[in-house]
Amino acid sequence: MAQWIPPRAEIDDDKMEFGAAEVANENLSMRKRANRKKTCWFCAQKIDAIDYKDINTLRSFVSDRGKILPRRQTGTCAKHQRMLATALERARMLAFLPFSDS
């Protein structure tokens, strides 16, 4: 059965049993993530306007269920995310892209 480990603020190193420190450190390291800043694909390509007729580019910013992927996942800047949403909406209205996955 797994041993309960208190949050880091409650851990007292002097009273810790053997092995508990390693488990506590392992739990902390599992929570850490790489803080690498994603770059905007459109800024990197120096694209000023997003064309709603460019289906191949638009498909890479849509999930397999047909939803627009968020900025935190794609790394696009706010300016291009707004332009991307508008282009996707226009492409959907003109039936270049489906509204859903089916």
C-alpha atoms as one frame of an Amber mdcrd trajectory, in Angstrom:
protein
   0.000   0.000   0.000   1.323   3.445  -0.913   2.499   5.692   1.869   0.819
   9.101   2.180   3.249  11.962   1.658   2.263  15.453   2.868   2.690  18.471
   0.571   6.169  20.018   0.470   5.254  22.803   2.929   4.420  20.236   5.646
   7.473  17.994   5.230   9.957  18.174   8.087  13.301  16.779   6.912  14.471
  15.927  10.463  11.523  13.617  11.172  11.390  11.924   7.772  11.614   8.163
   7.576  14.150   6.487   5.321  13.108   6.748   1.684  10.378   9.333   2.159
  12.669  12.170   1.041  13.370  10.427  -2.260   9.658   9.849  -2.856   8.849
  13.489  -2.035  11.560  14.718  -4.424  10.336  12.324  -7.110   6.786  13.672
  -6.799   8.051  17.244  -7.138  10.099  16.416 -10.213   7.112  14.742 -11.887
   5.133  17.989 -11.609   7.760  20.123 -13.320   7.325  20.940 -16.997   9.592
  22.396 -19.589   8.893  26.118 -19.817   9.883  26.456 -23.445   8.174  29.378
 -25.150   6.348  28.310 -28.285   6.798  30.565 -31.246   3.993  31.677 -33.504
   4.159  29.797 -36.805   2.674  32.745 -38.690   5.171  35.225 -37.211   8.043
  32.866 -38.034   6.848  32.581 -41.659   6.209  36.375 -41.742   2.591  35.901
 -42.826   0.518  39.085 -42.506  -2.890  37.757 -43.548  -4.279  34.249 -43.126
  -6.073  33.032 -46.244  -9.295  31.087 -45.608  -8.741  29.196 -48.885  -5.432
  27.679 -47.691  -6.974  24.487 -46.307  -3.702  22.640 -45.632  -2.491  25.364
 -43.278  -5.848  25.702 -41.542  -6.158  21.957 -40.918  -3.024  21.960 -38.771
  -4.745  24.351 -36.332  -7.945  22.282 -36.025  -8.337  19.193 -33.819  -9.440
  15.849 -35.199 -12.934  16.647 -33.879 -13.062  19.912 -35.828 -12.427  22.314
 -32.949 -10.037  25.250 -33.140  -6.928  24.451 -31.110  -6.102  26.937 -28.321
  -3.102  29.265 -28.317  -1.411  27.417 -25.468  -1.343  24.278 -27.596  -0.400
  25.733 -30.984   1.793  28.610 -29.803   0.209  31.228 -32.046   0.233  34.851
 -30.891  -3.015  36.626 -29.990  -3.124  38.611 -33.227  -2.768  35.550 -35.436
  -5.102  33.446 -33.269  -7.885  35.968 -33.911  -7.111  36.004 -37.635  -6.985
  32.188 -37.630 -10.400  31.930 -35.959 -11.911  34.308 -38.520 -10.329  32.383
 -41.413 -11.600  29.062 -40.029 -15.105  30.444 -39.624 -15.073  31.684 -43.221
 -13.738  28.366 -44.495 -16.500  26.533 -42.635 -19.197  28.808 -44.038 -17.992
  28.207 -47.584 -17.723  24.431 -46.924 -13.940  24.271 -47.313 -13.795  22.768
 -43.804 -16.444  20.782 -41.946 -18.084  22.164 -38.793 -17.478  18.856 -37.002
 -15.582  15.607 -37.466 -18.434  13.673 -39.079
